Amino acid sequence: MASVLTPIDQNEITLVRNTLLFGGLSPELLKGMLSHATVRATNRGEMLFMQGDQVVACFVVLEGWVKLYRLTPGGEEAVVAVFTRGQSFAEGAAFVQGRYPVSAEAVTDGRLLSIPSHDLLAHIRHNPEIGLAMLASTSMHLHALVRQIEQLKAHTGVERVAGFLLSLCPAEQGSCSLELPYDKTLIAGRLGMKPESLSRAFARLRELGVKIEHNIATIADVDRLRRYASAHGGGSEPF
Protein backbone atom coordinates (compact mmCIF):
# COMPACT_ATOMS: atom_id res chain seq x y z
CA MET A 1 0.00 0.00 0.00
CA ALA A 2 1.40 3.43 -0.95
CA SER A 3 1.89 6.12 1.67
CA VAL A 4 -0.88 8.68 2.13
CA LEU A 5 -0.36 12.44 2.45
CA THR A 6 -2.00 13.90 5.56
CA PRO A 7 -2.03 17.34 7.25
CA ILE A 8 0.36 18.03 10.12
CA ASP A 9 -1.34 18.63 13.46
CA GLN A 10 -0.38 21.05 16.23
CA ASN A 11 1.21 18.37 18.42
CA GLU A 12 3.46 17.36 15.53
CA ILE A 13 4.44 20.98 14.90
CA THR A 14 5.48 21.18 18.55
CA LEU A 15 7.46 17.96 18.11
CA VAL A 16 9.28 19.37 15.06
CA ARG A 17 9.98 22.61 16.95
CA ASN A 18 11.78 20.57 19.63
CA THR A 19 14.02 18.60 17.25
CA LEU A 20 17.73 19.29 17.06
CA LEU A 21 17.37 20.21 13.40
CA PHE A 22 14.71 22.89 13.87
CA GLY A 23 14.79 23.63 17.60
CA GLY A 24 16.79 26.84 17.26
CA LEU A 25 14.58 28.45 14.62
CA SER A 26 12.19 31.30 15.22
CA PRO A 27 8.47 30.59 14.77
CA GLU A 28 8.56 32.56 11.51
CA LEU A 29 11.47 30.56 10.10
CA LEU A 30 9.89 27.27 11.17
CA LYS A 31 6.62 28.26 9.51
CA GLY A 32 8.52 28.97 6.30
CA MET A 33 10.32 25.63 6.50
CA LEU A 34 7.04 23.76 6.89
CA SER A 35 5.23 25.65 4.14
CA HIS A 36 6.41 23.22 1.45
CA ALA A 37 6.83 20.16 3.65
CA THR A 38 4.45 17.21 3.47
CA VAL A 39 3.36 14.63 6.03
CA ARG A 40 2.98 11.06 4.85
CA ALA A 41 1.45 8.11 6.62
CA THR A 42 3.72 5.13 5.97
CA ASN A 43 3.21 1.40 6.21
CA ARG A 44 5.46 -1.24 7.71
CA GLY A 45 7.91 -2.47 5.07
CA GLU A 46 7.46 0.58 2.85
CA MET A 47 10.67 1.75 1.14
CA LEU A 48 11.27 5.49 1.54
CA PHE A 49 14.29 5.61 -0.75
CA MET A 50 16.95 3.26 -2.06
CA GLN A 51 20.71 3.46 -1.82
CA GLY A 52 21.89 5.37 -4.90
CA ASP A 53 18.60 7.23 -5.49
CA GLN A 54 18.81 10.94 -6.20
CA VAL A 55 18.24 12.94 -3.02
CA VAL A 56 14.87 14.68 -3.03
CA ALA A 57 14.12 15.30 0.66
CA CYS A 58 15.15 14.93 4.28
CA PHE A 59 12.80 13.63 6.98
CA VAL A 60 11.60 13.92 10.55
CA VAL A 61 9.93 10.90 12.16
CA LEU A 62 6.59 11.93 13.66
CA GLU A 63 5.52 8.43 14.61
CA GLY A 64 6.92 4.92 14.25
CA TRP A 65 10.40 3.60 13.43
CA VAL A 66 12.60 3.85 10.32
CA LYS A 67 15.80 1.93 9.59
CA LEU A 68 18.69 3.01 7.40
CA TYR A 69 20.84 0.28 5.92
CA ARG A 70 23.36 -0.57 3.23
CA LEU A 71 23.63 -3.78 1.24
CA THR A 72 26.90 -5.65 1.58
CA PRO A 73 28.60 -7.16 -1.50
CA GLY A 74 27.08 -10.46 -0.38
CA GLY A 75 23.58 -8.98 -0.48
CA GLU A 76 23.09 -8.82 3.30
CA GLU A 77 21.68 -5.79 5.11
CA ALA A 78 24.07 -3.81 7.29
CA VAL A 79 21.88 -1.66 9.57
CA VAL A 80 23.38 1.81 9.92
CA ALA A 81 20.82 3.46 12.19
CA VAL A 82 17.26 3.26 13.47
CA PHE A 83 15.23 6.44 14.02
CA THR A 84 12.03 7.11 15.93
CA ARG A 85 9.70 9.93 16.95
CA GLY A 86 11.36 13.35 17.01
CA GLN A 87 14.50 12.31 15.13
CA SER A 88 15.60 13.51 11.70
CA PHE A 89 17.58 11.78 8.98
CA ALA A 90 19.01 12.35 5.48
CA GLU A 91 19.63 16.06 6.11
CA GLY A 92 23.34 15.65 5.28
CA ALA A 93 22.49 14.04 1.95
CA ALA A 94 19.93 16.77 1.25
CA PHE A 95 22.57 19.42 1.88
CA VAL A 96 24.94 18.12 -0.83
CA GLN A 97 22.09 17.20 -3.21
CA GLY A 98 23.82 14.01 -4.27
CA ARG A 99 22.56 10.47 -3.93
CA TYR A 100 21.38 8.69 -0.83
CA PRO A 101 24.29 6.62 0.58
CA VAL A 102 21.86 4.22 2.30
CA SER A 103 18.37 2.79 1.88
CA ALA A 104 15.51 3.73 4.22
CA GLU A 105 12.58 1.50 5.17
CA ALA A 106 9.66 2.01 7.55
CA VAL A 107 9.85 -0.90 9.99
CA THR A 108 6.51 -0.02 11.61
CA ASP A 109 3.46 1.92 10.51
CA GLY A 110 4.14 5.59 11.09
CA ARG A 111 4.14 9.20 9.95
CA LEU A 112 6.98 11.18 8.39
CA LEU A 113 7.56 14.85 7.74
CA SER A 114 9.23 15.20 4.33
CA ILE A 115 11.12 18.42 3.52
CA PRO A 116 12.16 18.91 -0.14
CA SER A 117 15.93 19.30 -0.44
CA HIS A 118 15.73 22.23 -2.88
CA ASP A 119 13.43 24.06 -0.48
CA LEU A 120 15.79 23.35 2.43
CA LEU A 121 18.77 24.76 0.50
CA ALA A 122 16.82 27.86 -0.49
CA HIS A 123 16.05 28.57 3.17
CA ILE A 124 19.70 28.01 4.14
CA ARG A 125 20.83 30.60 1.59
CA HIS A 126 18.53 33.19 3.15
CA ASN A 127 18.90 32.08 6.78
CA PRO A 128 22.37 30.77 7.71
CA GLU A 129 21.14 29.70 11.17
CA ILE A 130 19.29 26.85 9.45
CA GLY A 131 22.62 25.65 8.07
CA LEU A 132 24.14 25.79 11.56
CA ALA A 133 21.28 23.70 12.91
CA MET A 134 21.84 21.19 10.13
CA LEU A 135 25.55 20.99 10.97
CA ALA A 136 24.68 20.33 14.62
CA SER A 137 22.24 17.58 13.66
CA THR A 138 24.71 15.97 11.26
CA SER A 139 27.39 16.10 13.96
CA MET A 140 25.06 14.28 16.36
CA HIS A 141 24.53 11.55 13.76
CA LEU A 142 28.31 11.22 13.40
CA HIS A 143 28.78 10.93 17.16
CA ALA A 144 26.04 8.28 17.26
CA LEU A 145 27.87 6.27 14.60
CA VAL A 146 31.12 6.56 16.56
CA ARG A 147 29.34 5.27 19.69
CA GLN A 148 27.85 2.45 17.63
CA ILE A 149 31.29 1.43 16.36
CA GLU A 150 32.62 1.58 19.92
CA GLN A 151 29.80 -0.69 21.09
CA LEU A 152 30.55 -3.18 18.33
CA LYS A 153 34.30 -3.19 18.97
CA ALA A 154 34.51 -2.96 22.75
CA HIS A 155 31.54 -4.92 24.10
CA THR A 156 30.24 -8.45 23.90
CA GLY A 157 26.86 -9.28 22.43
CA VAL A 158 25.35 -9.72 25.91
CA GLU A 159 26.63 -6.29 26.97
CA ARG A 160 25.23 -4.67 23.82
CA VAL A 161 21.82 -6.26 24.38
CA ALA A 162 21.82 -5.15 28.04
CA GLY A 163 22.58 -1.58 26.99
CA PHE A 164 19.88 -1.70 24.32
CA LEU A 165 17.22 -2.83 26.81
CA LEU A 166 18.30 -0.17 29.31
CA SER A 167 18.02 2.52 26.64
CA LEU A 168 14.34 1.56 26.18
CA CYS A 169 13.46 1.12 29.87
CA PRO A 170 11.49 4.06 31.37
CA ALA A 171 12.23 3.05 34.98
CA GLU A 172 15.41 3.90 36.89
CA GLN A 173 14.94 1.14 39.44
CA GLY A 174 12.61 -1.69 40.39
CA SER A 175 11.04 -3.89 37.72
CA CYS A 176 10.17 -2.87 34.20
CA SER A 177 8.23 -4.32 31.28
CA LEU A 178 8.66 -2.91 27.79
CA GLU A 179 7.66 -3.72 24.26
CA LEU A 180 10.52 -4.31 21.85
CA PRO A 181 10.09 -1.53 19.27
CA TYR A 182 10.80 -3.66 16.21
CA ASP A 183 11.43 -7.28 15.29
CA LYS A 184 14.35 -9.30 16.67
CA THR A 185 16.03 -9.65 13.29
CA LEU A 186 16.37 -5.87 13.09
CA ILE A 187 17.51 -5.66 16.72
CA ALA A 188 20.23 -8.18 15.92
CA GLY A 189 21.30 -6.22 12.84
CA ARG A 190 21.30 -2.94 14.76
CA LEU A 191 23.58 -4.47 17.41
CA GLY A 192 25.91 -6.09 14.88
CA MET A 193 24.81 -9.64 15.70
CA LYS A 194 23.30 -12.66 14.01
CA PRO A 195 19.73 -13.52 15.10
CA GLU A 196 20.96 -16.73 16.76
CA SER A 197 23.57 -14.72 18.71
CA LEU A 198 20.80 -12.39 19.91
CA SER A 199 18.81 -15.40 21.14
CA ARG A 200 21.85 -16.65 23.06
CA ALA A 201 22.35 -13.20 24.58
CA PHE A 202 18.72 -13.10 25.71
CA ALA A 203 19.23 -16.54 27.29
CA ARG A 204 22.34 -15.33 29.14
CA LEU A 205 20.47 -12.32 30.49
CA ARG A 206 17.94 -14.59 32.20
CA GLU A 207 20.57 -14.96 34.94
CA LEU A 208 20.15 -11.21 35.54
CA GLY A 209 16.36 -11.41 35.72
CA VAL A 210 15.59 -10.52 32.09
CA LYS A 211 12.77 -12.48 30.44
CA ILE A 212 11.82 -12.18 26.77
CA GLU A 213 8.43 -13.48 25.65
CA HIS A 214 7.50 -12.70 22.06
CA ASN A 215 8.03 -8.91 21.81
CA ILE A 216 7.80 -8.14 25.55
CA ALA A 217 10.90 -7.80 27.72
CA THR A 218 10.52 -7.99 31.50
CA ILE A 219 13.42 -6.79 33.67
CA ALA A 220 13.10 -7.91 37.29
CA ASP A 221 15.67 -5.43 38.62
CA VAL A 222 16.61 -2.49 36.40
CA ASP A 223 19.36 -1.32 38.75
CA ARG A 224 20.96 -4.77 38.75
CA LEU A 225 21.04 -4.81 34.96
CA ARG A 226 22.48 -1.28 34.92
CA ARG A 227 25.21 -2.27 37.38
CA TYR A 228 26.09 -5.20 35.14
CA ALA A 229 26.23 -2.97 32.06
CA SER A 230 28.28 -0.31 33.87
CA ALA A 231 30.73 -2.85 35.29
CA HIS A 232 31.31 -4.20 31.79
CA GLY A 233 31.40 -0.79 30.11
CA GLY A 234 28.07 -1.22 28.37
CA GLY A 235 26.20 1.73 29.83
CA SER A 236 22.76 2.64 28.49
CA GLU A 237 23.48 4.88 25.53
CA PRO A 238 20.52 5.23 23.15
CA PHE A 239 20.70 2.75 20.30
N, C-alpha and C positions, 0 to 999 in steps of 0.2 A: 504494500500500500504506500503511495506517495505521501510525502509530508504535506501538511495543510497550513496555509498562512492564516494567522489569527492576530487580533489586536493585542498590544501590550497593555497590561493593567497597572494600576498605581503601585501595587506591592512590588511588581517586577521592576518598575522604574526606580523605586527605592533600592531594590537589590542592585541594580546596575550602578546607581549613584555611589554605592558602598564598595564597588570592586576596585582593585588596585589600578586597573586601567583607566577608569573614569572618576575615581573618587576625589581627585583634586580639581575637577572642573567646576566652573560656576554653573548655576542652573541654566543660564542662557546658552553657554557652550554645550552643555549636555543636551539641551533641547535641540540644538542644531545638529548634533551628532546623531540623534535618534530620528531626525526628520526623514531620512532616507533608509533607515534600518527596517528590517522586517522580522517578525516573530513567526517561527514555524514549529508546529507540533510534529514531532518525529516518532517513528516506531522502532521498536527493538529490532536490531539487525539492519537498519537502514544505513546505507553508505552516504556520508556527507561529502566526501571528496576522496579521490584516489591519489596515491603517490605518483607524482609526475604531472598531475593536472595543473592547468594554468590557475594561478591564484585569483579568486574573484571576491573573497570576503574573509573577514575574521569573525569570531564568534564569542558569545557569552552564554554559558549554560544557565538557563532559568529553572530548569527542573530535569532530573534524571542524571544519567551517567554517559560519558562519551570516552572512547578509547582512541588513542593515537598509536599507530604501529607501522613498522616497516616489514617488508618481506625479505627473508634471507635468501641467498643464492639457492638454497635447498627448498625454497617455497614455504618455509615455516614463518609464522608471525613472531616478530620480536616487539613486544609491547613497550612503547616509549613512555607513555604517560596515560593516566586516567583522570578525567576532570568531572567535577560535579557542580552543583548549584553555586552560583556566585563566582565561578572561575572562568577565565577567558583563555582562548587558544588561537593560534595561527596569526596573531598580530605581527610577529616578526616576518613571516612570509608575506603578509599583506603590505608591509612597509617596503620591501624590495621589489614587489610586483613580479616575482619570478614564478616558480612552480612549487607546489606543495612537496616538501621533502618526506612526508609521511602520508598514510591513509588515515581517515577518521570514520569511525562507525559508532552509531548510537547503540549502546549495549542494554539500555532499558528504554521504555517509552519516555518521552520527555518534551521539553520546549527549549528552543534555541533562539537567541537574538543574533541575527546575521547583519553585519555592517559591511557594505560594499567597500572594497579596497580603494577604488578611485575616489570615493567620497571621503574616506578616512584621510587619504593623502592631501586632498584639497583643504580639509580642515587643518591639517598640520601646517601647511604652507601659510595659513592665515593666523594660526594660533599655536606658536611653538610649545606652549605648555602641554599640549596634547602629545607632542613628540616626546617630551620628557616623561610623561606618564607611561608612554609605550616603552621607552627604554627601561623604566623601573620594572614594568611587568615582565619584559623579556629577560631582564636580569634575574628576577625571581624564578622564572622557568629554568634558567641556566643553573642557579643554585640548587633547585630541586633535582635536576639531572645529576649534579655532582654528588648530592646526598644519596641518590639512588645507586650510583656507581659505588660509593663507599659501602652502602649496605650489602651490595652484591659481593664486593671484594673482602670485606672485613668480618662478616657475620655468617653464621651457619643458617641453614634453612629454618631450623626451629626458632632461632633468634629473630629472623626476619618475620616469620609468621606471628610471633609474640608481639613484636612492634606494630605490625599491621592491625592486629586485634585491638591493641591499646589505643591506636590512633582513631578507632571507630567508637570506643567505649565512652559513653557520656558520664560515667561515674568515676570519682577519684578513689573511692574505697568501697568496701563491701562487695556484694555480688552484682552481676550485670548480665543482662541478656540483650543481644543485638542481632539484627538481621544482616547477613552478609549482603553487601550492596550489589554484587554481581556474581556470576557463576564461578565455580571453583577453577575451571580451566583458565579463566581470565585472571583470577587471583594468582594462580601459579605463574602465569606468564608475566604478570606485573612484578612478582617477587623473584623472577629469574630462576624458576624451578619447573620441573616436570610435574604433571598432575599426580603421578604416583609418589613423588617426593613430598608434595604438599600433604597427601594423605598420611604419609609416615610422620610428618611433622605434627599434624593434628593428633595422631596417636601418642606421640611423645609428650604433648602438652596435657594429656589427660592426667599425668602425674602431678601437674600443677593446678588441677581442678578445672581444666577447660574441656567442655563437652560440645561436640559439633553434631547436630542432628539436622539433616537436610540443609537448609540455609539459615539456621538459627545457631548462634554461638552463645553458650552460657559459661560465664567466668565466675567461679565460686568465690574467689578472693582477688579483686583487682589489684590491691596493693602487693600481694604476693607475686603476681605475674609481673608487675612493674619492677619489683626488686630483682626478680630474675633477669628481666631485660636490661636493667641498669647494671647489674653485676657483670653481665656479658657484653655490655656496650651496645645493646640493641636500642634502648630508649623507646620513645613513642612518637617519632617524627611522623607527620602526615605522609601517607603513601599515595 
